[in-house]
Amino acid sequence: MVDDDVLEHQTGKFAGAPMISGFVLSVLSQWQLPNGAAAIAQGALTVTKNLTNQINAQVNTMTKVIEQNATNAANSGASPNATTSGGQGVSVNGVSQVTQVAGDHNIGVNAATIDFNNNAAQLANVPGGTNSATSNASNASGTIKAGIAFGTGGVTVALQTPAGIATQTIVPSTAQQVSSIAQMLQIAGNNQQVGNQLMLHLQTQQMTPAMLQQIGVLQALQNSRR
């Protein structure tokens, strides 16, 4: 249950800050090339409030680049004659997903999930990750890169391969712009498997037992006046 004093300020378009007592944000980008090479960037941010409304935040990040198979090193699937561009110029308030593909037999997925529940926010850990706000990895030649960063300016996830790029960005609201979530895939090649995944679990503020008792007493008094 959420108190009427909180609900009366909601417009139906969004959940105001008083409703949210914590959240877990998980982001994952991964790219699999046909020669066995791969790039992965993953991170999680858990934010909770204690009884005195003090905020506690913990971040976990991981990046990994896998080299191509020695027997199939040349087959990256990249197509030098194919280009994908323009996606970086898309600006949308809220959530935007852009997929640009020039090639055959590719799999590209942008997925974003946002949900609300009354369960306490559970600490999210990334397998093999560290408590660092940033993480970067690349292969020896620098042709495949994976990076992720959590900061005051938002969240950035980026993969770069010979066959294109995959990015996810979360920008908080400022005086100049509205907050936004953007996922983008640009694939210029063949037989690529690429995915961006974002999950945001919002914990809604619950009414305390004391508040429920106060409402019950108030309703009894109101009924007695009638």
URPE-V867282 format. One record per run of one state. SS is the DSSP state (A for helix, B for strand, O for the rest). FROM is the first residue (numbers start at 1). TO is the last residue. If there is no record, write none. Layout:
SS,FROM,TO  SS,FROM,TO
This chain:
O,1,3  A,4,7  O,8,16  A,17,19  B,20,32  O,33,37  B,38,49  O,50,54  B,55,66  O,67,69  A,70,72  O,73,77  B,78,78  O,79,86  A,87,89  O,90,93  B,94,102  O,103,106  B,107,117  O,118,129  B,130,130  O,131,133  B,134,138  O,139,144  B,145,151  O,152,153  B,154,161  O,162,163  B,164,171  O,172,179  B,180,189  O,190,192  B,193,204  O,205,208  A,209,225  O,226,226
